Amino acid sequence: MANFFTVGAHRPHNRKDRRYDMPRLSLKIGDKEFETFDWSLGGFRIPDFKGRPPVGEVMRVTELCYSDTHRVPVNCEVTVTRVVLGKNQVAFSFKTIDDTAFDFLESASLQRLSLLSKNN
């Protein structure tokens, strides 16, 4: 039986990297594409999916994207860190992140600042 780590009103998040919800990031885990709820240099949250791996399992992210013109192949390992029950979400943390992924996420965070400045 898989172990599940849940987050709720009684347990705060414990992360060092602030998560962003824009620009909306898409990624591929194996051959499945997901859109994130939020992301950071430390990890991301996606909708739950059939065949969800147990907490602690390591998977591979093969692509990151935040628009048709901003799509890059990457080779990163991620670890399932928690399942958010009731919201049907799975959270991952980056175990390894290659230079392409790091540069892409850094660029996406700067894109976020640009989007915020246009909204004000």
C-alpha positions in Angstrom: 0.0 0.0 0.0 1.3 3.4 -0.9 2.1 6.0 1.7 0.4 9.4 1.3 1.4 12.7 2.7 -1.5 15.1 3.0 -1.5 18.9 3.6 -4.4 20.6 5.3 -5.3 23.3 7.7 -3.2 21.7 10.5 0.1 21.4 8.6 1.7 24.4 6.9 3.7 24.1 3.7 7.5 23.9 4.3 9.2 25.2 1.2 12.1 27.6 0.6 11.1 28.6 -3.0 8.0 30.7 -3.5 5.5 29.1 -5.9 4.0 31.0 -8.9 0.8 30.5 -10.8 1.8 32.5 -13.8 2.8 32.2 -16.4 0.9 28.9 -16.5 3.6 26.2 -16.9 3.0 23.0 -18.8 5.3 20.0 -18.6 5.7 16.4 -19.6 6.2 13.6 -17.2 7.1 10.7 -19.3 4.8 11.0 -22.3 1.9 12.6 -20.4 1.4 16.4 -20.5 0.2 18.3 -17.5 -0.6 22.0 -16.7 0.6 23.1 -13.3 -1.4 24.8 -10.6 1.8 26.5 -9.4 5.5 26.0 -9.7 8.9 27.2 -8.5 12.6 26.3 -8.9 11.9 23.7 -6.2 8.9 21.9 -7.6 5.3 22.1 -8.9 1.7 20.9 -8.3 -0.4 19.2 -11.0 -3.8 17.6 -11.3 -4.1 14.0 -10.0 -3.8 11.4 -12.7 -4.7 7.7 -13.2 -1.9 5.5 -12.1 -0.5 8.2 -9.7 2.8 7.1 -8.3 3.2 6.8 -4.5 4.9 9.5 -2.4 8.7 9.2 -2.7 8.7 7.7 -6.2 11.1 9.4 -8.7 9.8 10.3 -12.1 11.3 12.1 -15.1 10.2 15.5 -16.6 11.1 15.6 -20.3 9.6 19.0 -21.4 8.7 22.4 -20.0 6.5 25.0 -21.7 4.7 28.2 -21.0 3.7 29.2 -24.5 4.0 27.8 -28.0 7.2 29.7 -28.6 8.7 28.9 -25.1 9.0 25.1 -25.1 12.2 23.2 -24.3 13.2 19.6 -23.9 14.7 18.9 -20.4 16.0 16.0 -18.4 15.0 16.4 -14.8 14.2 14.0 -12.0 11.2 14.8 -9.7 10.0 13.2 -6.5 6.4 12.9 -5.5 6.3 14.8 -2.3 2.6 14.8 -1.4 -0.9 14.1 -2.5 -3.4 16.9 -1.7 -6.6 14.9 -1.0 -9.9 16.6 -1.7 -8.3 18.8 -4.3 -7.1 15.9 -6.5 -3.6 17.3 -6.8 -0.1 15.8 -6.7 3.0 17.8 -5.6 6.5 17.1 -6.9 9.9 18.5 -5.9 12.9 18.6 -8.3 15.5 16.0 -7.4 17.8 17.0 -10.2 17.4 19.9 -12.6 19.5 20.4 -15.7 20.8 23.7 -16.9 18.2 24.1 -19.6 15.4 23.6 -17.1 16.9 26.0 -14.6 17.4 28.7 -17.2 13.8 28.1 -18.5 12.3 28.4 -15.0 14.3 31.5 -14.3 13.2 33.0 -17.6 9.5 32.1 -16.8 9.8 33.9 -13.4 11.0 37.0 -15.2 8.1 36.6 -17.7 5.8 36.5 -14.6 7.1 39.9 -13.6 6.4 41.3 -17.1 2.9 40.0 -17.0 2.3 41.5 -13.6 3.6 44.9 -14.7 1.2 44.9 -17.7 -1.8 44.1 -15.4 -1.1 47.2 -13.2 
